[in-house]
Amino acid sequence: MNRKELQPDASPQAAFGARLRSAREARGWKQEDLGGEMGYSGTHVSAVETGRKMATLRFARRADVAFGLVGSLDTFERDWREIRHGSLLEGFPEYVGHESRAAEIRLYEVGVVPGLLQTPEYAAVLAGSAVKRGAITPEQAAEQMALVAERQAAITRTPPPMVFVVLDESCVRRPVGGAAVMDAQCERLLSFAELPNTVLQVAPFSMGERRPFSLPVTVLTSTDRSLMSYAESSQRGHLERESTGVLPILRKYHQLQAEALSQAASVAMISEIRRGIP
């Protein structure tokens, strides 16, 4: 059999294929052996290894099972998400993978409505603005909007996660995309607050210095009750798994919830803002 030489530096997809071949050969497996472990044909494995076929999320997850990588820091799923979401901040694709399986999601946002709660129109305005500034390409904008829809599906999966959201008042007062877009976005927030697995609060400007966070932050609780947090700088995202780092953030989040408006008062504020939209 002819063996095609791989060039892992050619592209992220080529690197994925080269890593798959290396892991397979380290086990002494043929392509048919790995395909049998994963539920694919040897021909399919060959196509992924040589870059003729793009791996899917299902393929990446089955590779992690076959090689015993599930739950580790360096999974094939992580590589797959970095290939698919190459325009996103470093660390964010890995975070999205954990978010999609979390039992509880706690997030705090400043300035804009977070992706999990955005309407398609609101998301399109933000992505379009980034394209106009030259920050991303139109193709990357489409990719980011598709990811918003994919992430929102996590809220309605069975069983659904508990989702706790605290929005800085700036999120609901900052106009994005005009009256029609903001009216629909406010309606989306009010509908979100009515779901049985959600809590929505607004952190008012009057909190002043009592606000424990100055930047957005998210805390995830996994099904095994382990915790992780995610935060972003302008250049990258950081996923923290060590309890010594996550617990202080969770404590601050609880303090934030205690100081923020109740859900009823938050809904009242958003309704009032919606009525005032020209």
C-alpha positions in Angstrom: 0.0 0.0 0.0 1.3 3.5 -0.9 1.8 5.7 2.1 1.1 9.3 1.6 3.4 11.6 3.4 1.6 14.2 5.5 2.4 17.8 5.9 0.9 18.8 9.3 2.1 22.4 8.9 0.0 22.9 5.7 -3.2 23.6 7.6 -5.1 22.9 10.8 -7.0 20.1 9.0 -3.7 18.5 7.9 -2.4 18.7 11.5 -5.5 17.0 12.7 -5.0 14.2 10.1 -1.3 13.8 11.0 -2.1 13.6 14.7 -4.7 11.0 14.0 -2.3 8.8 12.1 0.4 9.2 14.7 -2.0 8.2 17.5 -3.2 5.2 15.5 0.3 4.0 14.6 1.4 4.4 18.2 -1.2 1.8 19.1 -0.1 -0.5 16.3 -3.5 -0.2 14.6 -4.3 -0.3 10.9 -6.8 2.2 9.5 -9.4 -0.6 9.5 -8.7 -1.3 13.2 -9.3 2.3 14.2 -12.3 2.5 11.9 -13.8 -0.5 13.7 -13.2 1.1 17.1 -14.9 4.3 16.0 -17.7 2.9 13.8 -16.2 4.1 10.5 -14.6 2.4 7.5 -10.9 2.3 7.1 -11.3 4.3 3.9 -13.0 7.1 5.9 -10.2 7.1 8.4 -7.6 7.3 5.6 -9.5 10.2 4.0 -9.4 12.2 7.3 -5.7 11.4 7.9 -4.7 12.6 4.4 -6.9 15.7 4.5 -9.2 14.5 1.7 -12.2 14.6 4.1 -12.9 17.0 6.9 -13.5 15.4 10.3 -16.9 15.9 11.9 -17.6 16.6 15.6 -19.0 13.0 15.9 -15.7 11.7 14.4 -13.6 13.7 16.7 -15.5 12.6 19.8 -15.3 8.9 18.7 -11.6 9.3 18.3 -11.3 10.6 21.8 -13.2 7.5 23.1 -11.0 5.2 21.0 -7.8 6.7 22.3 -9.0 7.3 25.9 -8.8 11.1 25.7 -12.3 12.0 26.9 -12.0 14.5 29.7 -8.3 15.3 29.0 -6.9 18.7 28.1 -5.8 17.7 24.6 -8.7 16.1 22.8 -9.4 15.6 19.2 -12.7 17.5 19.9 -10.7 20.5 20.9 -8.6 20.3 17.7 -11.8 20.0 15.7 -13.4 23.1 17.3 -10.2 25.1 16.7 -10.3 24.1 13.0 -14.0 25.0 12.7 -13.8 28.2 14.7 -10.4 29.5 13.7 -11.5 33.1 13.6 -12.5 33.0 17.3 -10.4 33.9 20.3 -7.9 31.3 21.4 -9.6 29.2 24.1 -13.2 30.0 23.1 -13.8 26.9 21.0 -12.7 24.7 23.9 -15.0 26.6 26.2 -18.0 26.1 23.8 -17.5 22.4 24.0 -17.8 22.5 27.8 -20.7 24.9 27.7 -22.7 22.6 25.4 -22.6 19.9 28.1 -22.7 21.9 31.3 -25.4 21.3 34.0 -25.3 24.9 35.1 -24.2 28.1 33.3 -23.6 31.3 35.2 -22.6 34.4 33.1 -22.1 38.1 33.6 -21.9 40.4 30.6 -21.1 44.1 30.1 -22.0 46.3 27.2 -23.7 43.9 24.8 -26.3 41.1 25.2 -24.4 37.8 25.4 -24.5 35.4 22.5 -26.7 32.9 24.4 -29.5 35.5 24.5 -29.0 37.3 21.2 -31.7 37.4 18.4 -30.4 36.7 14.9 -30.9 40.3 14.0 -28.9 41.6 16.9 -26.1 39.1 16.3 -26.1 40.1 12.6 -25.7 43.8 13.4 -22.7 43.1 15.7 -21.1 40.8 13.1 -21.7 43.3 10.3 -20.1 46.1 12.3 -17.0 44.0 12.9 -16.8 43.3 9.1 -17.1 47.1 8.4 -14.2 47.8 10.8 -12.1 45.2 9.1 -11.9 43.1 12.2 -13.3 39.9 10.6 -14.2 38.8 7.1 -17.8 38.3 5.8 -17.1 34.5 6.0 -16.0 34.7 9.6 -19.0 36.8 10.4 -21.3 34.1 9.0 -19.3 31.5 11.0 -19.8 33.5 14.2 -23.5 33.9 13.7 -23.9 30.1 13.1 -22.0 29.5 16.3 -24.5 31.8 18.2 -27.4 29.6 17.0 -25.5 26.4 17.8 -24.8 27.6 21.4 -28.4 28.7 22.0 -29.6 25.2 21.2 -27.8 24.1 24.4 -30.4 26.0 26.5 -33.3 23.8 25.1 -31.6 20.5 25.1 -33.0 17.6 27.2 -32.4 17.8 30.0 -31.8 21.6 29.8 -29.1 23.3 31.9 -29.9 25.9 34.6 -28.8 29.2 33.2 -28.2 32.2 35.5 -27.6 35.5 33.7 -26.7 38.9 35.2 -26.6 41.7 32.6 -24.9 45.0 33.4 -27.5 47.7 32.8 -25.4 48.9 29.8 -26.4 45.7 28.0 -30.0 46.7 27.8 -29.6 50.4 27.4 -26.9 50.4 24.7 -28.7 50.8 21.3 -27.7 48.2 18.7 -29.2 48.2 15.2 -32.0 50.6 15.6 -35.5 50.5 17.2 -36.8 47.3 15.6 -33.7 45.3 16.5 -33.7 46.5 20.1 -37.5 45.9 20.5 -37.1 42.3 19.4 -34.0 41.8 21.6 -35.9 43.1 24.6 -38.7 40.7 23.9 -36.2 37.9 23.6 -34.8 38.8 27.1 -38.3 38.8 28.6 -39.1 35.4 27.0 -35.8 34.0 28.3 -36.8 35.1 31.8 -40.0 33.1 31.6 -38.2 29.8 30.9 -38.3 27.3 33.9 -34.5 26.7 33.8 -33.4 30.3 33.7 -32.8 33.3 36.0 -32.3 36.8 34.5 -31.1 39.7 36.6 -29.8 43.2 35.8 -26.9 44.8 37.7 -28.0 48.5 37.7 -25.6 51.4 37.3 -26.5 52.4 40.9 -24.4 49.4 42.2 -21.4 51.5 41.5 -18.2 50.3 43.2 -20.1 47.3 44.7 -20.1 45.5 41.4 -17.5 42.7 41.9 -16.6 42.3 38.2 -15.5 44.8 35.7 -15.2 42.3 32.8 -17.5 39.6 31.5 -17.1 36.2 33.2 -18.8 32.7 32.9 -18.8 29.9 35.4 -19.8 26.4 34.3 -20.8 23.5 36.5 -20.4 20.1 34.8 -22.6 17.1 35.4 -20.1 15.7 37.8 -20.4 19.1 39.8 -16.8 20.1 38.9 -16.4 23.8 38.2 -14.6 25.9 35.5 -14.6 29.5 34.6 -14.0 31.4 31.4 -12.9 35.0 30.9 -11.6 36.9 27.9 -9.0 39.6 27.3 -8.7 41.4 23.9 -6.4 38.7 22.6 -7.5 35.4 24.1 -9.8 33.5 26.3 -8.8 31.7 29.4 -10.5 28.5 30.8 -9.7 27.9 34.4 -10.3 24.4 35.9 -8.4 24.6 39.2 -10.9 25.0 42.1 -8.5 27.4 43.8 -9.0 29.8 40.9 -12.7 29.1 40.2 -14.1 29.3 43.7 -13.3 32.9 44.3 -15.0 33.8 41.0 -18.1 31.8 42.0 -18.1 33.6 45.4 -18.0 37.0 43.6 -20.8 35.8 41.3 -23.0 35.0 44.2 -22.3 38.5 45.7 -23.2 40.0 42.3 -26.5 38.2 42.3 -27.3 39.4 45.8 -26.7 43.0 44.8 -28.4 42.9 41.4 -32.1 43.5 40.9 -34.4 40.6 41.4 -35.7 38.9 38.3 -39.1 40.6 38.7 -37.4 44.0 39.0 -35.1 43.2 36.1 -38.1 42.3 33.9 -39.8 45.5 34.9 -36.7 47.5 33.9 -36.4 45.8 30.5 -40.1 46.3 29.9 -39.8 50.0 30.7 -36.8 50.4 28.4 -38.7 48.6 25.7 -41.6 50.9 26.0 -39.3 53.9 25.6 -37.7 52.6 22.4 -38.6 55.2 19.7 
